Amino acid sequence: MLLKEKNNHRNHWWALIFCVALGIGLGVWHNHASRHGKADPLSAAVRTVTSPIIHILVATTDWMNHEFGWIIQGPSLSRKYAALRLQNENLQAQIAQLQEDAIDAQRLKSELGFAMSPPLHKIPAIILSMRPIPNFETMVISRGSRNGVKPDSVVVAPLGVVGHVFDVAPTTSSVILLTDPNSAIGAMVQRASSRAVCICKGNGTPFLSIAYLGQNADIRIGDTMISSGLGGGQGVYPKGLVIGTVVSITNDPSTASRQILVRPAVDFDRLEEVYILQ
Amino acid sequence: MKGAKSNLRLTLIVIILFFLHEAYASHLAIRGAQPNIALTGLLTCSLFTDATFAAWLGFMTGILESAYLGMYIGSLIVTRSLAGWIIGAMEPHVFRDNVVIAIGICFLGTFLTGMCFYLFAPQANTLLWVKETLEESIYNCVISIPIYYIVKFTV
């Protein structure tokens, strides 16, 4: 009886040693593959096999939300509809004005001999999982290498930049969000009188911090930040994508620098669909 | 035979909870705090099996979670295996028929797993990490109550 218990105890230790050793081995294998720009076959296989089930769960919830959501949201829907209608009318007027300006700008650019960048191709994707591990600002989308997605592809939503792809499997991709501490984007102020250039960095909170901004750079609360197309961490973001709005500027007397926070234009908690730029 | 059947059920519960976590956990976020349903499932299921099988459950959870995170694969697998193994090893010594034990184990298990992960893969902002791990631990305590009863009545 005692011998059996002792054997069991030994087996328990072996199980742990085996799991830990295999885990370390798989981690080293994954790091080696990522360093050489390749996808880790095990993770890719697990995601390819499991993602259809998550896709079905997400699609079913969306369908139920669209079909029966009004039962819960009924009273507030008419108010929302009226507000959206007013906003739509204002936006239509703004679009007409902006289209005129765009035509003028294009004509002037071509007259001055500026190179025109070709329009970017967008691949739509559904979000399968937002923040798969709570402490990390990442998400998994329903497009992968089979759809032409490559590592470092930029992911956007109608309102602005979402992040960039860092791991690609055949049918899914992992995206690192702008708000993750490992994320950075070259940015500039969208105001004719400023155009100050800096870097917007994620810090794990819902806001982005501004770094490498000149001491005397002109930046104000309410300024819209757009991607500058210059460096900034991965240096993969094209120029002109909306990042967010400056919401706070505080002076830090100890370092004689300014702490500036930007609220991302995209509400990551309400995202349903994104586009991958090609 | 009975042990094999209950282990199979525990495996299925962890896999189902993993799917629910990936699809719905972000919808359950309250003021940025989000539960980890898969980890809670692992910690609760480990209470109902021995250390060897609990380590395997942890290993499987680690592989599933890391496949979706796409980074820190080794750290996730090792921390989940360790968490499962430790709770599995405690199984003969704790009174698992009380939900309060499960709640306590989920709180401590989540917090220590988070801290252990931090040791393997240090993050930029330590205070933020501790705060987020604490919030996650509290949230996991709450969802451990229904998960505990599901596991108890299934196994």
Interface residues (C-beta under 8 A of the other chain):
Chain A: N8 N11 H12 A15 L16 C19 V20 L22 G23 I24 G25 L26 G27 V28 H30 N31 S34 D40 L42 S43 A44 V46 R47 T50 I53 I54 L57 V58 T61 L128 S129 M130 R131 P132 I133 P134 N135 F136 T138 V140 F166 D167 S174 P181 N182 N203 G204 T205 P206 D269
Chain B: F18 F19 L20 H21 E22 A23 Y24 A25 S26 A29 G32 A33 Q34 P35 N36 D50 A51 T52 A55 W56 G58 F59 G62 I63 L64 E65 S66 A67 Y68 L69 G70 M71 Y72 I73 G74 S75 L76 I77 V78 S81 L82 W85 G88 A89 G114 Q123 A124 N125 L128 W129 E132 T133 E136
